Amino acid sequence: MSKWLSCSISPGQFPTEFAVAGRHYTDKGGVKGYSLFAPIDSVISLSSAAEGPGLVQVDVIDSKDGLVLVKLPAQTFENGQFITVKLSELQDKPEGNV
């Protein structure tokens, strides 16, 4: 199932991508940052500025106790393509964004 994850975005190195950053949750309950370059068609900007809040498309793999394992559209620099996030950070695609 596809959902949209809250994140921060900025222009990528190439015109076909965005730099994406956010937080994920570790198996020990800690919080760490993640970052990646995501294809432009898997990111929605929530601002008219070049940098700011955004959403990145993810695939939901599993969920338990308010946490969700998701697959990102590309591998992170820190730890791969799968991260755990809070359920509250996910949403359906906003109206008006195709």
N, C-alpha and C positions, 0 to 999 in steps of 0.2 A: 504494500500500500504506500502510495506516494504522499508525502506531507511537506510542509515548508518550515524550516528551522530559522529562528531569529539569529541574526549575526550582524557583524559590522563588515562593510564592504568598501573597497577603494579600487581605482583602476589597476588592472593587471599589467604585466610586462608587454603583453600583446593586445591588440584591439579585440580579440576573440575571447577574452577572459576577464574575470574579476579576481582581485585578491580578497579572500574571505577569512575572517577571524571570529572566534567565539570561545566558549567554555564548554568543557565536558567533565564528566564525573568519573572518578576512578573507582575500582572495586573496593577500595578501603574508605570510601566516603569523601575523599578529597576532591578538589576542583583544580583543573589544569586548563591551560589555553591550548587552542589548536589553530592552525592556519594552513591555507591551501590556495592554489589557483584553480578556480572553477570555470567551466565553460559559460560563456555569456548567456546562453539559453537556459541555464539552470539557476540563475540568480535574478531576483527582483529587487530593484532599488526602491526604498520607501521615502526617498528624499530627492529633490531636484539637484542637489549638490553632487559633486563628483565622488565625495566620500560621505559615509554616514550609515544609518541603519538600513538593514536589508534582510532578505530572506533567501535561503539557499534550499534547493529541492533535495530531499533525502528519501530513501526507501526505509520504511519501518520493518525491522527484522523481528523484534520481540519486545515485550514490555512486562514490568513487574514492579509493584510498589511505587508507582509514580515516576519510575525511570524507564527510558526507552532506548534500546539498542538500534542505531540507525546506520545506514550505509550512505556515505557522502558521494558526490559525483566524481570525486578525484581523491587521490591519496593525500593525507596531511603530511606536513614536513616532520611532524613529531612522532606519529605512531600508527600510520596506516589509514585505511579507508573506513573503518568502523569505530564509532564513538558512542558513548552513553550520555544522554541528555535528559533533562526534566521534561515530563509530558507537557507542562505548561508552556514550554518554549516552542512547541509545534502547533501548526495551524493548517487549515485547508488553504488553497490558493485564494488570495484576496480577489474580490469582485473587481472587474475592470482590467485585470492583468491577463493577457492571453498568452 
